Amino acid sequence: MGMKRTMEGNGGNSEIRAVILDYGEVLCHRPSREELDQLRNVFGANEDSFRALWDKNRGAFDRGDMTAEAYWSALAEDAGVEVDRAQLDQACWWDVEMWGKADEEMVAWLGQLRSGGIKTALLSNIHPRMIAYVRENFDWLELFDWKTFSARRFA
């Protein structure tokens, strides 16, 4: 059975011609509790408070409106802790590292889509450092016909 599928819906048939995928938690795995604990410990936050601290500026960071250093510095300030340059650098790296674990099953499916003649697109709000990491480490990025990143102007 080929990759081209037919979908029944609204009284007619329509052939799937393209699939749009996100990166976070689709093409990569969700960060583990242990990975998040590493970051929480840097900022002395419990699970609930860390989530609020994480979310406060994450949209701006992922859009490319804040640098990684500005994001983690603001998070530290909001947490009421001081971090040195080494801790800041470590938080920046851990953020990339924990989101940098490809979901091989999804990547294989992406390859099947392409080999089945289905166009593919990547639409994601990952930040500039993550974009650079993905481009440098994942050859499968070339399987996409289109790639759109919210922070692309900085990558």
VEXFIMI-357720 format. One record per residue (C-alpha): chain; x, z, y. Coordinates in steps of 0.001 Angstrom, whole numbers, padded with zeros to 6 digits. Each point is the difference from the previous one (the first is absolute). Example, Ala and Ser with C-alpha at 12.3 -4.5 7.8 and 13.67 -1.06 7.14 Angstrom:
BEGIN
+-------+---------+---------+---------+
| kette |    east |      up |   north |
+-------+---------+---------+---------+
|     A |  012300 |  007800 | -004500 |
|     A |  001370 | -000660 |  003440 |
+-------+---------+---------+---------+
! end
This chain:
BEGIN
+-------+---------+---------+---------+
| kette |    east |      up |   north |
+-------+---------+---------+---------+
|     A |  000000 |  000000 |  000000 |
|     A |  001489 | -001045 |  003345 |
|     A |  000315 |  002144 |  003111 |
|     A | -002664 | -001924 |  001903 |
|     A | -003197 |  001951 | -000355 |
|     A | -003533 | -000657 |  001003 |
|     A | -001999 |  002685 |  001751 |
|     A | -003764 |  000195 | -000182 |
|     A | -001572 |  001168 |  003180 |
|     A | -002827 | -000702 |  002381 |
|     A | -001496 | -002622 | -002273 |
|     A |  003058 | -002248 | -000241 |
|     A |  003456 | -000378 | -001389 |
|     A |  003167 |  000223 |  002046 |
|     A |  003500 | -000537 | -001244 |
|     A |  002637 |  002522 |  001079 |
|     A |  002581 | -001912 |  001981 |
|     A |  001960 |  002835 |  001593 |
|     A |  000693 |  003698 | -000435 |
|     A |  001135 |  002338 |  002792 |
|     A |  001981 |  003084 | -000999 |
|     A |  001243 |  003056 |  001867 |
|     A |  003398 |  001535 | -000658 |
|     A | -000601 |  003772 |  000071 |
|     A | -001609 |  001343 | -003184 |
|     A | -000699 | -003559 | -001163 |
|     A |  003392 | -001632 | -000523 |
|     A |  001798 |  003337 |  000075 |
|     A | -000768 |  003351 | -001532 |
|     A | -001420 |  002911 |  001956 |
|     A |  002740 |  002535 |  000831 |
|     A |  000193 |  002804 | -002522 |
|     A | -000760 |  003610 |  000827 |
|     A |  003721 |  000775 | -000377 |
|     A |  000943 | -002704 |  002507 |
|     A | -002518 |  001305 |  002503 |
|     A |  001197 |  003565 | -000638 |
|     A |  003515 | -001040 |  001062 |
|     A | -001360 | -001039 |  003375 |
|     A | -002332 |  002955 |  000341 |
|     A |  002917 |  002356 | -000562 |
|     A |  002044 | -001586 |  002803 |
|     A | -002818 |  000773 |  002411 |
|     A | -001031 |  003341 | -001478 |
|     A | -003568 | -001171 | -000491 |
|     A | -002483 |  000676 | -002761 |
|     A | -001926 | -002830 | -001623 |
|     A | -003015 |  000190 |  002334 |
|     A |  001914 |  000353 |  003248 |
|     A |  002480 | -002704 | -000983 |
|     A | -002801 | -002516 | -000529 |
|     A | -001273 |  000591 |  003540 |
|     A |  003537 | -000232 |  001401 |
|     A |  000615 | -003198 | -002011 |
|     A | -003219 | -001647 |  001161 |
|     A |  000290 |  000847 |  003705 |
|     A |  002415 | -002815 |  000902 |
|     A |  000197 | -001976 | -003230 |
|     A | -002146 | -002861 |  001272 |
|     A |  002261 | -000506 |  003007 |
|     A |  003077 |  000230 | -002211 |
|     A | -001268 | -002490 | -002575 |
|     A | -001074 | -002394 |  002768 |
|     A |  003522 |  000067 |  001385 |
|     A | -000997 |  001801 |  003193 |
|     A |  002359 |  002898 | -000890 |
|     A |  003435 | -000083 | -001566 |
|     A |  000636 |  001990 | -003167 |
|     A |  002093 |  002464 |  001998 |
|     A | -002765 |  000482 |  002571 |
|     A | -002625 |  000464 | -002704 |
|     A |  001913 |  002649 | -001955 |
|     A |  001145 |  001739 |  003202 |
|     A | -003604 |  000201 |  001201 |
|     A | -001071 |  001337 | -003394 |
|     A |  002701 |  002698 |  000190 |
|     A | -001072 |  000931 |  003519 |
|     A | -003650 |  000209 | -001067 |
|     A |  001073 |  002168 | -002963 |
|     A |  001890 |  002281 |  002366 |
|     A |  003350 | -000518 | -001703 |
|     A |  003331 | -001353 |  001109 |
|     A |  001698 | -002603 | -002150 |
|     A |  003569 | -001159 |  000332 |
|     A |  001135 | -003613 | -000206 |
|     A |  000778 |  000255 | -003720 |
|     A | -003506 |  001310 | -000776 |
|     A | -001533 | -002715 |  002161 |
|     A |  002020 | -002689 | -001770 |
|     A | -000968 |  001493 | -003372 |
|     A | -003713 | -000050 |  000875 |
|     A |  000293 | -003648 |  001110 |
|     A |  001677 | -000940 | -003292 |
|     A | -002374 |  002006 | -002208 |
|     A | -002958 | -001700 |  001652 |
|     A |  001355 | -003433 | -000905 |
|     A |  001164 |  001079 | -003440 |
|     A | -003307 |  001553 | -001037 |
|     A | -001965 | -003111 |  001014 |
|     A |  002611 | -002302 | -001559 |
|     A | -001060 |  000245 | -003644 |
|     A | -001662 | -003260 | -000970 |
|     A | -002958 |  000023 | -002367 |
|     A |  001315 | -002440 | -002589 |
|     A | -003465 | -000649 | -001477 |
|     A | -001282 | -001132 |  003385 |
|     A |  003109 | -002083 |  000604 |
|     A | -000533 | -001675 | -003388 |
|     A | -003624 | -000688 |  000931 |
|     A |  001171 | -001499 |  003287 |
|     A |  002203 | -002366 | -002006 |
|     A | -002930 | -000917 | -002228 |
|     A | -002143 | -000749 |  003023 |
|     A |  002636 | -002333 |  001395 |
|     A |  000637 | -001737 | -003307 |
|     A | -003769 | -000485 | -000282 |
|     A | -000044 | -001880 |  003309 |
|     A | -001609 |  002765 |  002037 |
|     A |  001334 |  000438 |  003540 |
|     A |  001212 |  003489 |  000838 |
|     A |  000371 |  001963 |  003197 |
|     A |  001523 |  003350 |  000860 |
|     A | -001626 |  001925 |  002835 |
|     A |  001535 |  003383 |  000663 |
|     A |  000572 |  002605 |  002660 |
|     A |  003442 |  001112 | -001204 |
|     A |  002516 |  000996 |  002654 |
|     A |  003104 | -002028 |  000920 |
|     A |  002437 |  001897 | -002239 |
|     A | -002321 | -000449 | -002953 |
|     A | -000372 | -003702 |  000756 |
|     A |  003794 | -000345 |  000003 |
|     A |  000257 |  001940 | -003276 |
|     A | -002651 | -002139 | -001695 |
|     A |  001636 | -003224 |  001199 |
|     A |  003435 |  001135 | -001186 |
|     A | -001050 |  001378 | -003387 |
|     A | -002980 | -001915 | -001343 |
|     A |  000475 | -003684 | -000844 |
|     A | -003669 | -000139 | -000974 |
|     A | -000875 |  000069 |  003702 |
|     A |  000609 | -003752 | -000124 |
|     A | -003005 | -000370 | -002313 |
|     A | -002244 |  000400 |  003045 |
|     A | -001173 | -003060 |  001874 |
|     A | -000605 |  002149 |  003071 |
|     A |  001452 |  003339 |  001085 |
|     A | -001401 |  001945 |  002936 |
|     A |  001355 |  003371 |  001088 |
|     A | -001486 |  001987 |  002853 |
|     A |  003498 |  000959 |  001164 |
|     A |  001514 | -003461 | -000478 |
|     A |  001035 | -000398 |  003611 |
|     A |  002621 |  002682 | -000665 |
|     A |  001160 | -001046 | -003458 |
+-------+---------+---------+---------+
! end
